[in-house]
Amino acid sequence: MKFSQAMMAVAAATAMQFAASPSAEATGKMKCEAGPQSSWKSRNDLEAKLKKDGWKVKKSKVDGGCYEVYGVTPEGQNVEAYFHPVTMEKLLVAQRGKIIFKK
């Protein structure tokens, strides 16, 4: 194998490794070591719990192995919040880059 082919193979393997990693897409605000996704509670369950608690959920997604939620708190604050996907525990709440709550 020529040098350039070998370098391309290494680069492709490295890119595939990072693409498969859940934390590769993380924004860096929060990381959860939550184990395999098969053990996670669903985002729908988290959204239902939050709505029951008075939140208005605009959007939720997986980020850094955590559930990231954009919404409005019961107090009326527009926030970005992170929750553990197994325990649904609130880990971080931020508003416009300012941390309001951090476990």
Order of alpha helices (4+ residues) and beta strands (2+ residues): alpha-alpha-beta-beta-beta-beta-beta
